[in-house]
Amino acid sequence: MATSPAIPLRFQRAEFEAKADLSPAGLGMLASHPHPIRYLETLRAAQLDEDAVRALVLMLPHREVVWLGCLASQILPGLDQRKADAAAVEAAEKWVRSASHDDAESAGEVAARANNDFAPAWVATAASWAGPSLVARGMPPVAPPPHLPGLAVRTALILLMSEPALQGRVRFADWLDLGVALMQGGNGIAAQTELRRRLFEA
């Protein structure tokens, strides 16, 4: 893991304590590791990969965390045959490219048509929650709390792990690899390709 991130990270201890749903061990390490990279390294060394993912989705900027959800969802076999799910991932990816208010609203509309029992709906929801308001334009804006996109992506990652098409082979460490690649300034494609190879070619 890099000693310093290539992108600015969010690291609010009070937010982690209240919103990350860390294990008691992960919470204990948080108090003694005020630097985000050191904290992730310590969690990983302790094999607390789930805690590391829960922390990382709150650390990443909104565009990167939504893109993490896209990268993870794109691994699903047959995603292109699941019309509503594919549309949700595409809407989230469109917001990642533009970061526009219009695309955030569109992602929310697409998410509402998808099944929130599956990951892609939550990835589109994350893009919607990364926009400037939780309500449609023309109404008094309601700024979303900054942790919401990360929580939506966390939900997506957890749901992906129970997808029958992935046969229980995905681990929290795999999502951590994707997220760390983004943290280090990459686009995550190489890490995604390696994960596909391990899951479907090995």
Biotite code that builds the C-alpha atoms (Angstrom):
import biotite.structure as struc

atoms = struc.array([
    struc.Atom([0.000, 0.000, 0.000], chain_id="A", res_id=1, res_name="MET", atom_name="CA", element="C"),
    struc.Atom([1.276, 3.477, -0.796], chain_id="A", res_id=2, res_name="ALA", atom_name="CA", element="C"),
    struc.Atom([2.655, 5.526, 2.081], chain_id="A", res_id=3, res_name="THR", atom_name="CA", element="C"),
    struc.Atom([0.661, 8.537, 0.881], chain_id="A", res_id=4, res_name="SER", atom_name="CA", element="C"),
    struc.Atom([-2.468, 8.635, -1.266], chain_id="A", res_id=5, res_name="PRO", atom_name="CA", element="C"),
    struc.Atom([-2.463, 10.130, -4.746], chain_id="A", res_id=6, res_name="ALA", atom_name="CA", element="C"),
    struc.Atom([-5.901, 11.659, -4.091], chain_id="A", res_id=7, res_name="ILE", atom_name="CA", element="C"),
    struc.Atom([-7.234, 13.559, -1.066], chain_id="A", res_id=8, res_name="PRO", atom_name="CA", element="C"),
    struc.Atom([-8.923, 11.246, 1.411], chain_id="A", res_id=9, res_name="LEU", atom_name="CA", element="C"),
    struc.Atom([-11.694, 11.973, 3.864], chain_id="A", res_id=10, res_name="ARG", atom_name="CA", element="C"),
    struc.Atom([-10.806, 10.873, 7.398], chain_id="A", res_id=11, res_name="PHE", atom_name="CA", element="C"),
    struc.Atom([-13.245, 11.985, 10.065], chain_id="A", res_id=12, res_name="GLN", atom_name="CA", element="C"),
    struc.Atom([-12.838, 9.894, 13.194], chain_id="A", res_id=13, res_name="ARG", atom_name="CA", element="C"),
    struc.Atom([-16.256, 10.809, 14.604], chain_id="A", res_id=14, res_name="ALA", atom_name="CA", element="C"),
    struc.Atom([-17.884, 9.861, 11.294], chain_id="A", res_id=15, res_name="GLU", atom_name="CA", element="C"),
    struc.Atom([-16.099, 6.513, 11.286], chain_id="A", res_id=16, res_name="PHE", atom_name="CA", element="C"),
    struc.Atom([-17.159, 5.822, 14.847], chain_id="A", res_id=17, res_name="GLU", atom_name="CA", element="C"),
    struc.Atom([-20.794, 6.646, 14.098], chain_id="A", res_id=18, res_name="ALA", atom_name="CA", element="C"),
    struc.Atom([-21.264, 5.428, 10.524], chain_id="A", res_id=19, res_name="LYS", atom_name="CA", element="C"),
    struc.Atom([-18.672, 2.837, 9.505], chain_id="A", res_id=20, res_name="ALA", atom_name="CA", element="C"),
    struc.Atom([-20.057, -0.063, 11.615], chain_id="A", res_id=21, res_name="ASP", atom_name="CA", element="C"),
    struc.Atom([-16.538, -1.170, 12.452], chain_id="A", res_id=22, res_name="LEU", atom_name="CA", element="C"),
    struc.Atom([-15.839, -4.187, 14.611], chain_id="A", res_id=23, res_name="SER", atom_name="CA", element="C"),
    struc.Atom([-14.689, -3.561, 18.195], chain_id="A", res_id=24, res_name="PRO", atom_name="CA", element="C"),
    struc.Atom([-11.142, -4.386, 17.092], chain_id="A", res_id=25, res_name="ALA", atom_name="CA", element="C"),
    struc.Atom([-11.362, -1.959, 14.168], chain_id="A", res_id=26, res_name="GLY", atom_name="CA", element="C"),
    struc.Atom([-12.707, 0.767, 16.412], chain_id="A", res_id=27, res_name="LEU", atom_name="CA", element="C"),
    struc.Atom([-9.903, 0.196, 18.875], chain_id="A", res_id=28, res_name="GLY", atom_name="CA", element="C"),
    struc.Atom([-7.289, 0.617, 16.162], chain_id="A", res_id=29, res_name="MET", atom_name="CA", element="C"),
    struc.Atom([-8.928, 3.814, 14.963], chain_id="A", res_id=30, res_name="LEU", atom_name="CA", element="C"),
    struc.Atom([-8.063, 5.634, 18.170], chain_id="A", res_id=31, res_name="ALA", atom_name="CA", element="C"),
    struc.Atom([-4.355, 4.894, 17.847], chain_id="A", res_id=32, res_name="SER", atom_name="CA", element="C"),
    struc.Atom([-3.946, 5.407, 14.081], chain_id="A", res_id=33, res_name="HIS", atom_name="CA", element="C"),
    struc.Atom([-4.946, 8.961, 13.110], chain_id="A", res_id=34, res_name="PRO", atom_name="CA", element="C"),
    struc.Atom([-3.398, 8.694, 9.631], chain_id="A", res_id=35, res_name="HIS", atom_name="CA", element="C"),
    struc.Atom([-5.725, 7.041, 7.061], chain_id="A", res_id=36, res_name="PRO", atom_name="CA", element="C"),
    struc.Atom([-3.056, 4.992, 5.282], chain_id="A", res_id=37, res_name="ILE", atom_name="CA", element="C"),
    struc.Atom([-1.554, 3.728, 8.519], chain_id="A", res_id=38, res_name="ARG", atom_name="CA", element="C"),
    struc.Atom([-5.027, 2.811, 9.700], chain_id="A", res_id=39, res_name="TYR", atom_name="CA", element="C"),
    struc.Atom([-5.768, 0.801, 6.555], chain_id="A", res_id=40, res_name="LEU", atom_name="CA", element="C"),
    struc.Atom([-2.373, -0.898, 6.720], chain_id="A", res_id=41, res_name="GLU", atom_name="CA", element="C"),
    struc.Atom([-2.965, -1.856, 10.343], chain_id="A", res_id=42, res_name="THR", atom_name="CA", element="C"),
    struc.Atom([-6.405, -3.263, 9.603], chain_id="A", res_id=43, res_name="LEU", atom_name="CA", element="C"),
    struc.Atom([-5.071, -5.260, 6.686], chain_id="A", res_id=44, res_name="ARG", atom_name="CA", element="C"),
    struc.Atom([-2.125, -6.603, 8.688], chain_id="A", res_id=45, res_name="ALA", atom_name="CA", element="C"),
    struc.Atom([-4.611, -7.767, 11.320], chain_id="A", res_id=46, res_name="ALA", atom_name="CA", element="C"),
    struc.Atom([-6.667, -9.469, 8.573], chain_id="A", res_id=47, res_name="GLN", atom_name="CA", element="C"),
    struc.Atom([-9.583, -7.152, 9.305], chain_id="A", res_id=48, res_name="LEU", atom_name="CA", element="C"),
    struc.Atom([-10.361, -6.747, 5.613], chain_id="A", res_id=49, res_name="ASP", atom_name="CA", element="C"),
    struc.Atom([-14.054, -6.072, 6.165], chain_id="A", res_id=50, res_name="GLU", atom_name="CA", element="C"),
    struc.Atom([-13.213, -3.213, 8.506], chain_id="A", res_id=51, res_name="ASP", atom_name="CA", element="C"),
    struc.Atom([-10.697, -1.928, 5.963], chain_id="A", res_id=52, res_name="ALA", atom_name="CA", element="C"),
    struc.Atom([-13.374, -1.849, 3.256], chain_id="A", res_id=53, res_name="VAL", atom_name="CA", element="C"),
    struc.Atom([-15.854, -0.182, 5.602], chain_id="A", res_id=54, res_name="ARG", atom_name="CA", element="C"),
    struc.Atom([-13.234, 2.478, 6.333], chain_id="A", res_id=55, res_name="ALA", atom_name="CA", element="C"),
    struc.Atom([-12.055, 2.936, 2.766], chain_id="A", res_id=56, res_name="LEU", atom_name="CA", element="C"),
    struc.Atom([-15.515, 3.614, 1.306], chain_id="A", res_id=57, res_name="VAL", atom_name="CA", element="C"),
    struc.Atom([-15.816, 6.543, 3.714], chain_id="A", res_id=58, res_name="LEU", atom_name="CA", element="C"),
    struc.Atom([-12.291, 7.762, 2.956], chain_id="A", res_id=59, res_name="MET", atom_name="CA", element="C"),
    struc.Atom([-12.556, 7.858, -0.820], chain_id="A", res_id=60, res_name="LEU", atom_name="CA", element="C"),
    struc.Atom([-13.854, 11.020, -2.520], chain_id="A", res_id=61, res_name="PRO", atom_name="CA", element="C"),
    struc.Atom([-17.324, 10.630, -3.958], chain_id="A", res_id=62, res_name="HIS", atom_name="CA", element="C"),
    struc.Atom([-16.325, 10.107, -7.586], chain_id="A", res_id=63, res_name="ARG", atom_name="CA", element="C"),
    struc.Atom([-13.820, 7.416, -6.636], chain_id="A", res_id=64, res_name="GLU", atom_name="CA", element="C"),
    struc.Atom([-16.170, 5.575, -4.303], chain_id="A", res_id=65, res_name="VAL", atom_name="CA", element="C"),
    struc.Atom([-18.959, 5.526, -6.904], chain_id="A", res_id=66, res_name="VAL", atom_name="CA", element="C"),
    struc.Atom([-16.453, 4.297, -9.479], chain_id="A", res_id=67, res_name="TRP", atom_name="CA", element="C"),
    struc.Atom([-15.436, 1.557, -7.036], chain_id="A", res_id=68, res_name="LEU", atom_name="CA", element="C"),
    struc.Atom([-19.062, 0.442, -7.002], chain_id="A", res_id=69, res_name="GLY", atom_name="CA", element="C"),
    struc.Atom([-19.122, 0.468, -10.801], chain_id="A", res_id=70, res_name="CYS", atom_name="CA", element="C"),
    struc.Atom([-15.915, -1.565, -11.093], chain_id="A", res_id=71, res_name="LEU", atom_name="CA", element="C"),
    struc.Atom([-17.209, -4.138, -8.632], chain_id="A", res_id=72, res_name="ALA", atom_name="CA", element="C"),
    struc.Atom([-20.638, -4.428, -10.270], chain_id="A", res_id=73, res_name="SER", atom_name="CA", element="C"),
    struc.Atom([-19.146, -4.803, -13.737], chain_id="A", res_id=74, res_name="GLN", atom_name="CA", element="C"),
    struc.Atom([-17.629, -8.097, -12.605], chain_id="A", res_id=75, res_name="ILE", atom_name="CA", element="C"),
    struc.Atom([-21.101, -9.678, -12.504], chain_id="A", res_id=76, res_name="LEU", atom_name="CA", element="C"),
    struc.Atom([-21.470, -12.312, -15.230], chain_id="A", res_id=77, res_name="PRO", atom_name="CA", element="C"),
    struc.Atom([-24.405, -11.555, -17.496], chain_id="A", res_id=78, res_name="GLY", atom_name="CA", element="C"),
    struc.Atom([-24.844, -7.999, -16.259], chain_id="A", res_id=79, res_name="LEU", atom_name="CA", element="C"),
    struc.Atom([-25.722, -6.881, -19.786], chain_id="A", res_id=80, res_name="ASP", atom_name="CA", element="C"),
    struc.Atom([-28.718, -9.260, -19.701], chain_id="A", res_id=81, res_name="GLN", atom_name="CA", element="C"),
    struc.Atom([-30.074, -7.671, -16.527], chain_id="A", res_id=82, res_name="ARG", atom_name="CA", element="C"),
    struc.Atom([-31.512, -4.541, -18.092], chain_id="A", res_id=83, res_name="LYS", atom_name="CA", element="C"),
    struc.Atom([-32.405, -2.533, -14.993], chain_id="A", res_id=84, res_name="ALA", atom_name="CA", element="C"),
    struc.Atom([-29.147, -3.450, -13.258], chain_id="A", res_id=85, res_name="ASP", atom_name="CA", element="C"),
    struc.Atom([-27.035, -2.632, -16.305], chain_id="A", res_id=86, res_name="ALA", atom_name="CA", element="C"),
    struc.Atom([-28.829, 0.715, -16.647], chain_id="A", res_id=87, res_name="ALA", atom_name="CA", element="C"),
    struc.Atom([-28.099, 1.494, -12.985], chain_id="A", res_id=88, res_name="ALA", atom_name="CA", element="C"),
    struc.Atom([-24.371, 0.858, -13.391], chain_id="A", res_id=89, res_name="VAL", atom_name="CA", element="C"),
    struc.Atom([-24.311, 2.880, -16.605], chain_id="A", res_id=90, res_name="GLU", atom_name="CA", element="C"),
    struc.Atom([-26.065, 5.795, -14.896], chain_id="A", res_id=91, res_name="ALA", atom_name="CA", element="C"),
    struc.Atom([-23.546, 5.733, -12.056], chain_id="A", res_id=92, res_name="ALA", atom_name="CA", element="C"),
    struc.Atom([-20.647, 5.595, -14.501], chain_id="A", res_id=93, res_name="GLU", atom_name="CA", element="C"),
    struc.Atom([-22.094, 8.551, -16.403], chain_id="A", res_id=94, res_name="LYS", atom_name="CA", element="C"),
    struc.Atom([-22.131, 10.572, -13.192], chain_id="A", res_id=95, res_name="TRP", atom_name="CA", element="C"),
    struc.Atom([-18.515, 9.581, -12.471], chain_id="A", res_id=96, res_name="VAL", atom_name="CA", element="C"),
    struc.Atom([-17.515, 11.053, -15.835], chain_id="A", res_id=97, res_name="ARG", atom_name="CA", element="C"),
    struc.Atom([-19.490, 14.274, -15.463], chain_id="A", res_id=98, res_name="SER", atom_name="CA", element="C"),
    struc.Atom([-20.163, 14.845, -11.737], chain_id="A", res_id=99, res_name="ALA", atom_name="CA", element="C"),
    struc.Atom([-23.133, 16.916, -12.943], chain_id="A", res_id=100, res_name="SER", atom_name="CA", element="C"),
    struc.Atom([-26.339, 17.649, -11.078], chain_id="A", res_id=101, res_name="HIS", atom_name="CA", element="C"),
    struc.Atom([-28.342, 16.328, -14.043], chain_id="A", res_id=102, res_name="ASP", atom_name="CA", element="C"),
    struc.Atom([-26.540, 12.990, -14.022], chain_id="A", res_id=103, res_name="ASP", atom_name="CA", element="C"),
    struc.Atom([-26.878, 12.656, -10.242], chain_id="A", res_id=104, res_name="ALA", atom_name="CA", element="C"),
    struc.Atom([-30.636, 13.159, -10.573], chain_id="A", res_id=105, res_name="GLU", atom_name="CA", element="C"),
    struc.Atom([-30.806, 10.722, -13.480], chain_id="A", res_id=106, res_name="SER", atom_name="CA", element="C"),
    struc.Atom([-28.910, 8.112, -11.452], chain_id="A", res_id=107, res_name="ALA", atom_name="CA", element="C"),
    struc.Atom([-31.468, 8.457, -8.671], chain_id="A", res_id=108, res_name="GLY", atom_name="CA", element="C"),
    struc.Atom([-34.316, 7.940, -11.126], chain_id="A", res_id=109, res_name="GLU", atom_name="CA", element="C"),
    struc.Atom([-32.652, 4.848, -12.584], chain_id="A", res_id=110, res_name="VAL", atom_name="CA", element="C"),
    struc.Atom([-31.932, 3.501, -9.098], chain_id="A", res_id=111, res_name="ALA", atom_name="CA", element="C"),
    struc.Atom([-35.627, 3.807, -8.243], chain_id="A", res_id=112, res_name="ALA", atom_name="CA", element="C"),
    struc.Atom([-36.483, 1.523, -11.166], chain_id="A", res_id=113, res_name="ARG", atom_name="CA", element="C"),
    struc.Atom([-33.894, -1.107, -10.225], chain_id="A", res_id=114, res_name="ALA", atom_name="CA", element="C"),
    struc.Atom([-34.259, -3.770, -7.548], chain_id="A", res_id=115, res_name="ASN", atom_name="CA", element="C"),
    struc.Atom([-32.514, -2.615, -4.377], chain_id="A", res_id=116, res_name="ASN", atom_name="CA", element="C"),
    struc.Atom([-32.027, -6.235, -3.355], chain_id="A", res_id=117, res_name="ASP", atom_name="CA", element="C"),
    struc.Atom([-29.127, -6.171, -5.818], chain_id="A", res_id=118, res_name="PHE", atom_name="CA", element="C"),
    struc.Atom([-25.927, -4.169, -5.904], chain_id="A", res_id=119, res_name="ALA", atom_name="CA", element="C"),
    struc.Atom([-26.364, -2.031, -9.051], chain_id="A", res_id=120, res_name="PRO", atom_name="CA", element="C"),
    struc.Atom([-29.338, -0.130, -7.609], chain_id="A", res_id=121, res_name="ALA", atom_name="CA", element="C"),
    struc.Atom([-27.143, 0.917, -4.691], chain_id="A", res_id=122, res_name="TRP", atom_name="CA", element="C"),
    struc.Atom([-24.315, 2.022, -6.984], chain_id="A", res_id=123, res_name="VAL", atom_name="CA", element="C"),
    struc.Atom([-26.729, 4.328, -8.825], chain_id="A", res_id=124, res_name="ALA", atom_name="CA", element="C"),
    struc.Atom([-28.077, 5.486, -5.460], chain_id="A", res_id=125, res_name="THR", atom_name="CA", element="C"),
    struc.Atom([-24.528, 6.367, -4.429], chain_id="A", res_id=126, res_name="ALA", atom_name="CA", element="C"),
    struc.Atom([-24.182, 8.553, -7.524], chain_id="A", res_id=127, res_name="ALA", atom_name="CA", element="C"),
    struc.Atom([-27.502, 10.212, -6.710], chain_id="A", res_id=128, res_name="SER", atom_name="CA", element="C"),
    struc.Atom([-26.435, 10.857, -3.112], chain_id="A", res_id=129, res_name="TRP", atom_name="CA", element="C"),
    struc.Atom([-23.161, 12.340, -4.358], chain_id="A", res_id=130, res_name="ALA", atom_name="CA", element="C"),
    struc.Atom([-25.107, 15.119, -6.050], chain_id="A", res_id=131, res_name="GLY", atom_name="CA", element="C"),
    struc.Atom([-25.772, 18.526, -4.513], chain_id="A", res_id=132, res_name="PRO", atom_name="CA", element="C"),
    struc.Atom([-29.258, 17.740, -3.182], chain_id="A", res_id=133, res_name="SER", atom_name="CA", element="C"),
    struc.Atom([-31.363, 14.814, -2.063], chain_id="A", res_id=134, res_name="LEU", atom_name="CA", element="C"),
    struc.Atom([-34.483, 16.352, -3.593], chain_id="A", res_id=135, res_name="VAL", atom_name="CA", element="C"),
    struc.Atom([-35.381, 17.358, -7.141], chain_id="A", res_id=136, res_name="ALA", atom_name="CA", element="C"),
    struc.Atom([-34.555, 20.790, -8.407], chain_id="A", res_id=137, res_name="ARG", atom_name="CA", element="C"),
    struc.Atom([-37.307, 23.320, -7.859], chain_id="A", res_id=138, res_name="GLY", atom_name="CA", element="C"),
    struc.Atom([-37.536, 22.306, -4.206], chain_id="A", res_id=139, res_name="MET", atom_name="CA", element="C"),
    struc.Atom([-35.433, 23.756, -1.395], chain_id="A", res_id=140, res_name="PRO", atom_name="CA", element="C"),
    struc.Atom([-32.119, 21.866, -1.653], chain_id="A", res_id=141, res_name="PRO", atom_name="CA", element="C"),
    struc.Atom([-31.254, 19.277, 0.965], chain_id="A", res_id=142, res_name="VAL", atom_name="CA", element="C"),
    struc.Atom([-27.521, 18.621, 0.939], chain_id="A", res_id=143, res_name="ALA", atom_name="CA", element="C"),
    struc.Atom([-26.752, 14.923, 1.442], chain_id="A", res_id=144, res_name="PRO", atom_name="CA", element="C"),
    struc.Atom([-24.503, 14.056, 4.376], chain_id="A", res_id=145, res_name="PRO", atom_name="CA", element="C"),
    struc.Atom([-21.024, 13.344, 2.980], chain_id="A", res_id=146, res_name="PRO", atom_name="CA", element="C"),
    struc.Atom([-20.917, 9.758, 4.213], chain_id="A", res_id=147, res_name="HIS", atom_name="CA", element="C"),
    struc.Atom([-24.005, 8.611, 2.278], chain_id="A", res_id=148, res_name="LEU", atom_name="CA", element="C"),
    struc.Atom([-22.347, 7.655, -1.043], chain_id="A", res_id=149, res_name="PRO", atom_name="CA", element="C"),
    struc.Atom([-19.831, 5.504, 0.821], chain_id="A", res_id=150, res_name="GLY", atom_name="CA", element="C"),
    struc.Atom([-22.576, 3.716, 2.743], chain_id="A", res_id=151, res_name="LEU", atom_name="CA", element="C"),
    struc.Atom([-24.471, 3.030, -0.479], chain_id="A", res_id=152, res_name="ALA", atom_name="CA", element="C"),
    struc.Atom([-21.368, 1.552, -2.104], chain_id="A", res_id=153, res_name="VAL", atom_name="CA", element="C"),
    struc.Atom([-20.674, -0.506, 1.002], chain_id="A", res_id=154, res_name="ARG", atom_name="CA", element="C"),
    struc.Atom([-24.173, -1.962, 0.701], chain_id="A", res_id=155, res_name="THR", atom_name="CA", element="C"),
    struc.Atom([-23.513, -2.741, -2.969], chain_id="A", res_id=156, res_name="ALA", atom_name="CA", element="C"),
    struc.Atom([-20.243, -4.516, -2.186], chain_id="A", res_id=157, res_name="LEU", atom_name="CA", element="C"),
    struc.Atom([-21.847, -6.645, 0.505], chain_id="A", res_id=158, res_name="ILE", atom_name="CA", element="C"),
    struc.Atom([-24.753, -7.581, -1.780], chain_id="A", res_id=159, res_name="LEU", atom_name="CA", element="C"),
    struc.Atom([-22.340, -8.565, -4.542], chain_id="A", res_id=160, res_name="LEU", atom_name="CA", element="C"),
    struc.Atom([-20.714, -11.082, -2.224], chain_id="A", res_id=161, res_name="MET", atom_name="CA", element="C"),
    struc.Atom([-23.996, -13.011, -2.043], chain_id="A", res_id=162, res_name="SER", atom_name="CA", element="C"),
    struc.Atom([-24.651, -12.972, -5.814], chain_id="A", res_id=163, res_name="GLU", atom_name="CA", element="C"),
    struc.Atom([-25.138, -16.585, -6.992], chain_id="A", res_id=164, res_name="PRO", atom_name="CA", element="C"),
    struc.Atom([-23.235, -15.794, -10.197], chain_id="A", res_id=165, res_name="ALA", atom_name="CA", element="C"),
    struc.Atom([-20.108, -15.071, -8.156], chain_id="A", res_id=166, res_name="LEU", atom_name="CA", element="C"),
    struc.Atom([-20.508, -18.320, -6.212], chain_id="A", res_id=167, res_name="GLN", atom_name="CA", element="C"),
    struc.Atom([-19.233, -16.882, -2.954], chain_id="A", res_id=168, res_name="GLY", atom_name="CA", element="C"),
    struc.Atom([-15.726, -16.459, -4.314], chain_id="A", res_id=169, res_name="ARG", atom_name="CA", element="C"),
    struc.Atom([-15.400, -12.710, -3.777], chain_id="A", res_id=170, res_name="VAL", atom_name="CA", element="C"),
    struc.Atom([-13.740, -11.586, -0.553], chain_id="A", res_id=171, res_name="ARG", atom_name="CA", element="C"),
    struc.Atom([-13.514, -8.231, 1.174], chain_id="A", res_id=172, res_name="PHE", atom_name="CA", element="C"),
    struc.Atom([-9.828, -8.276, 0.292], chain_id="A", res_id=173, res_name="ALA", atom_name="CA", element="C"),
    struc.Atom([-10.809, -8.158, -3.387], chain_id="A", res_id=174, res_name="ASP", atom_name="CA", element="C"),
    struc.Atom([-12.845, -4.982, -2.920], chain_id="A", res_id=175, res_name="TRP", atom_name="CA", element="C"),
    struc.Atom([-9.982, -3.548, -0.902], chain_id="A", res_id=176, res_name="LEU", atom_name="CA", element="C"),
    struc.Atom([-7.596, -4.163, -3.802], chain_id="A", res_id=177, res_name="ASP", atom_name="CA", element="C"),
    struc.Atom([-9.911, -2.254, -6.143], chain_id="A", res_id=178, res_name="LEU", atom_name="CA", element="C"),
    struc.Atom([-10.289, 0.623, -3.697], chain_id="A", res_id=179, res_name="GLY", atom_name="CA", element="C"),
    struc.Atom([-6.585, 0.907, -2.968], chain_id="A", res_id=180, res_name="VAL", atom_name="CA", element="C"),
    struc.Atom([-5.882, 1.075, -6.704], chain_id="A", res_id=181, res_name="ALA", atom_name="CA", element="C"),
    struc.Atom([-8.168, 4.101, -6.892], chain_id="A", res_id=182, res_name="LEU", atom_name="CA", element="C"),
    struc.Atom([-6.624, 5.615, -3.788], chain_id="A", res_id=183, res_name="MET", atom_name="CA", element="C"),
    struc.Atom([-3.236, 5.376, -5.464], chain_id="A", res_id=184, res_name="GLN", atom_name="CA", element="C"),
    struc.Atom([-4.481, 7.416, -8.413], chain_id="A", res_id=185, res_name="GLY", atom_name="CA", element="C"),
    struc.Atom([-5.219, 4.632, -10.902], chain_id="A", res_id=186, res_name="GLY", atom_name="CA", element="C"),
    struc.Atom([-8.484, 3.897, -12.662], chain_id="A", res_id=187, res_name="ASN", atom_name="CA", element="C"),
    struc.Atom([-8.792, 0.436, -11.118], chain_id="A", res_id=188, res_name="GLY", atom_name="CA", element="C"),
    struc.Atom([-9.058, -1.383, -14.456], chain_id="A", res_id=189, res_name="ILE", atom_name="CA", element="C"),
    struc.Atom([-5.919, -3.460, -13.933], chain_id="A", res_id=190, res_name="ALA", atom_name="CA", element="C"),
    struc.Atom([-7.119, -4.517, -10.475], chain_id="A", res_id=191, res_name="ALA", atom_name="CA", element="C"),
    struc.Atom([-10.540, -5.334, -11.911], chain_id="A", res_id=192, res_name="GLN", atom_name="CA", element="C"),
    struc.Atom([-8.950, -7.396, -14.699], chain_id="A", res_id=193, res_name="THR", atom_name="CA", element="C"),
    struc.Atom([-6.889, -9.331, -12.179], chain_id="A", res_id=194, res_name="GLU", atom_name="CA", element="C"),
    struc.Atom([-9.992, -10.019, -10.089], chain_id="A", res_id=195, res_name="LEU", atom_name="CA", element="C"),
    struc.Atom([-11.868, -11.269, -13.161], chain_id="A", res_id=196, res_name="ARG", atom_name="CA", element="C"),
    struc.Atom([-8.938, -13.545, -13.986], chain_id="A", res_id=197, res_name="ARG", atom_name="CA", element="C"),
    struc.Atom([-8.890, -15.003, -10.489], chain_id="A", res_id=198, res_name="ARG", atom_name="CA", element="C"),
    struc.Atom([-12.643, -15.538, -10.378], chain_id="A", res_id=199, res_name="LEU", atom_name="CA", element="C"),
    struc.Atom([-13.320, -16.839, -13.837], chain_id="A", res_id=200, res_name="PHE", atom_name="CA", element="C"),
    struc.Atom([-10.074, -18.072, -15.407], chain_id="A", res_id=201, res_name="GLU", atom_name="CA", element="C"),
    struc.Atom([-8.047, -19.602, -12.615], chain_id="A", res_id=202, res_name="ALA", atom_name="CA", element="C"),
])
